[in-house]
Structures are given as structure tokens and as C-alpha cells.
Amino acid sequence: MSVVAVVPAAGVGARFNGASNKPFVELQGVPMLAHVLQALQAAPSVRWIVVAVRSEQLRAAQALITRYHLTKVLPPCEGGASRAASVANGFAAAPGEAQWVLVHDAARPCVRPQLIEETIRAAQCDGSAVCGLPASVTVKAVDDEREVRLTLDREHLWFIQTPQVFRREWFAQALARAQDRLDQFPDDAAMVEWAGFRVRVVDGDPLNIKVTTPEDLMLAEAILGYRARGQKSEVGHQKKSGKRRTRSVLV
């Protein structure tokens, strides 16, 4: 696999108290961006990682890459004025031999390598794939006065997450066609769909949340803490099981 992962991390955090350093906020003592990059690093199919950050954060991003020994991460590039522009800049910095492009939000620190691999495998079959969750609540369209204008049938509605994976030539063609209208698309998949390519949806992870508000940060902290405790418990169980097996062999 020649997959390059692009991580847009240059947002201003408008709903996160306007914090421009949101990717560097710590969760379980580790910067949010590091959690994302570590998950991508652990995914066997990902060969390169490109992260796009604000110009004043380039040195901090490089220091983070060095500190956490993220060997797949290329030198960070400067992001754009919008998420779409940051993705485009990251794609421009991607190695030419990459055949697949994976985009993942820097604000989704709870992603697991397993979900990354599953989305990549689905894209291999259909040319592109995104992960998501079937809508579990009623969705209504309202006007500026908050009066309901339409109640949507949720049977075919999905809440879309990242990662999103695309065949490189499809993504390149979509970017070229979109040009100045990049910011009109709610996500990368919408741009690829608009360009005429099909997109498959695979099951996502309810815990793969996006940190948008300070409240989301508390939830992400709880998720990562729960996983960390589970891993310690599993390691402890394995050690105890190993000791018991050793004693039985000696007897």
C-alpha cells in the first residue's frame, strides 16, 4: 500500500474558545495532535503522514514529531485559511508515488488504527470510502426563525466521520475541478462526490468523536482514559496468566 495520510490541523477553533492551539491541547498528558499521529503511525497501510498547521506552529509540530518518534510523518507544511485549503496544501506536499489519499481530522484524537485499516480496505474495493454512523436521532431542517420546514427520513441518513480515503487520481481531479469553490463542500467526500466519483460508507466508531467544544474535550479525555485503563488491565491479566502457566509447567 502506498497511502499518504493528510491531517489538517490549522483551524482557529472558533467553537473552542477561539483557541488556535487546539491541536496541542493535552489529553491524558499527550497533545491531541500526537494522539492522531500515533494512531496513523500504528496503521500498517499508512506509509506517509503530512500534517498542515498554522505558520507559527511549524516548529512546535516538528518538535512534537521528534518527541514522539513519529517516523512516518514528513516535515509539517503550512495550512491554509480554511480546512479545505489545509487539505489541499497537505496533498500538494504528499509524495508523488502515493496512490491513495487518506484525510483525517486533527480534532478526532480517539480514532483507532483498526478503523483506519478498515476504511482503507473498503476504498481499495470501490475507489473511495468514508466511515460513519447511521443516524440515530430525528433530523429536521429549520429556517432562520427556527421553524421546522422539513423532517428528514433518517433511514438513509448517516453521520460521517474521518478517516476518508480516496484513490489519488480521483482526489486530484476533484481538487482541480473544485478550485475556488473548495470551501463550499462540508467534507472531502462531498467534493469527490460532486466531481462525479462514487463514495462508499463503512461502519465508523461511536467513540471516534470530534473535539469541537470544551465539553467534547472532557469526553475525549474520558474515552482515552478508559482505553488506557483497559490496556493496563489486559497487560496485568496476561502477566498473571503467564505466571500461572509457568508454575504449572515447573510442577
Backbone hydrogen bonds, N-H to C=O, Kabsch-Sander energy under -0.5 kcal/mol:
donor,donor_aa,acceptor,acceptor_aa,energy
3,V,45,S,-0.9
4,V,100,W,-2.5
5,A,48,W,-2.7
6,V,102,L,-3.8
7,V,5,A,-0.5
7,V,50,V,-3.0
9,A,7,V,-0.5
9,A,52,A,-3.0
16,F,13,G,-1.5
18,G,13,G,-1.7
19,A,13,G,-0.7
19,A,16,F,-1.5
20,S,18,G,-0.6
22,K,19,A,-0.9
24,F,21,N,-2.1
25,V,22,K,-1.8
27,L,30,V,-3.1
30,V,27,L,-1.5
32,M,25,V,-2.4
33,L,23,P,-3.2
35,H,31,P,-1.7
36,V,32,M,-1.7
37,L,33,L,-2.5
38,Q,34,A,-2.6
39,A,35,H,-1.8
40,L,36,V,-2.1
41,Q,37,L,-2.6
42,A,38,Q,-1.8
43,A,39,A,-0.6
43,A,40,L,-0.9
46,V,43,A,-1.4
47,R,3,V,-2.3
47,R,45,S,-0.6
48,W,3,V,-1.8
49,I,72,K,-2.0
50,V,5,A,-3.4
52,A,7,V,-2.4
53,V,51,V,-0.6
53,V,77,C,-2.3
54,R,9,A,-0.5
57,Q,54,R,-2.1
58,L,55,S,-1.1
61,A,57,Q,-2.6
62,Q,58,L,-2.2
63,A,59,R,-2.3
64,L,60,A,-2.0
65,I,61,A,-2.2
66,T,62,Q,-2.1
67,R,63,A,-2.7
68,Y,64,L,-2.1
69,H,66,T,-1.2
70,L,65,I,-2.3
71,T,69,H,-1.5
73,V,70,L,-1.2
74,L,49,I,-3.0
77,C,51,V,-2.2
79,G,53,V,-3.6
86,S,82,S,-2.1
87,V,83,R,-2.4
88,A,84,A,-2.3
89,N,85,A,-2.3
90,G,86,S,-2.5
91,F,87,V,-2.7
92,A,88,A,-2.0
93,A,89,N,-1.2
94,A,91,F,-1.3
98,A,95,P,-1.5
99,Q,2,S,-1.9
100,W,2,S,-1.9
101,V,166,F,-3.0
102,L,4,V,-2.8
103,V,164,Q,-3.0
104,H,6,V,-2.1
106,A,8,P,-1.3
108,R,105,D,-1.4
111,V,108,R,-0.9
115,L,112,R,-0.6
116,I,112,R,-1.7
117,E,113,P,-2.5
118,E,114,Q,-2.4
119,T,115,L,-2.1
120,I,116,I,-2.0
121,R,117,E,-2.5
122,A,118,E,-1.9
123,A,119,T,-2.0
124,Q,120,I,-2.0
125,C,121,R,-1.0
126,D,122,A,-1.6
127,G,123,A,-3.1
129,A,165,V,-2.5
130,V,200,R,-2.6
131,C,163,P,-1.2
132,G,202,V,-2.1
133,L,159,F,-2.4
135,A,157,L,-2.8
139,V,152,L,-0.5
141,A,150,L,-3.6
142,V,140,K,-0.5
143,D,147,E,-2.0
146,R,143,D,-2.0
149,R,141,A,-3.3
150,L,141,A,-1.7
152,L,139,V,-2.5
152,L,150,L,-0.6
154,R,152,L,-0.8
156,H,153,D,-0.9
157,L,154,R,-1.4
159,F,133,L,-3.7
160,I,158,W,-0.7
161,Q,131,C,-3.1
164,Q,103,V,-1.9
165,V,129,A,-3.1
166,F,101,V,-2.7
167,R,127,G,-2.2
168,R,99,Q,-2.9
171,F,167,R,-2.3
172,A,168,R,-2.8
173,Q,169,E,-2.2
174,A,170,W,-2.4
175,L,171,F,-2.5
176,A,172,A,-2.2
177,R,173,Q,-2.3
178,A,174,A,-2.4
179,Q,175,L,-2.5
181,R,178,A,-2.6
182,L,179,Q,-1.1
184,Q,181,R,-1.9
185,F,182,L,-1.5
191,M,187,D,-1.2
192,V,188,D,-2.1
193,E,189,A,-2.9
194,W,190,A,-2.4
195,A,191,M,-1.6
196,G,193,E,-1.8
197,F,192,V,-2.0
200,R,128,S,-1.2
202,V,130,V,-2.8
204,G,132,G,-2.9
208,N,205,D,-2.1
209,I,207,L,-2.0
211,V,107,A,-3.4
211,V,209,I,-0.5
212,T,210,K,-1.0
217,L,213,T,-1.3
218,M,214,P,-1.3
219,L,215,E,-1.6
220,A,216,D,-2.7
221,E,217,L,-2.2
222,A,218,M,-1.9
223,I,219,L,-2.3
224,L,220,A,-2.6
225,G,221,E,-2.1
226,Y,222,A,-2.4
227,R,223,I,-2.2
228,A,224,L,-2.3
229,R,225,G,-2.3
230,G,226,Y,-2.1
231,Q,227,R,-2.4
232,K,228,A,-2.1
233,S,229,R,-2.2
234,E,230,G,-2.2
235,V,231,Q,-2.3
236,G,232,K,-2.4
237,H,233,S,-2.2
238,Q,234,E,-2.3
239,K,235,V,-2.2
240,K,236,G,-2.2
241,S,237,H,-2.7
242,G,238,Q,-2.3
243,K,239,K,-2.1
244,R,240,K,-2.1
245,R,241,S,-2.3
246,T,242,G,-2.2
247,R,243,K,-2.2
248,S,244,R,-2.1
249,V,245,R,-1.8
250,L,246,T,-2.0
251,V,247,R,-2.2
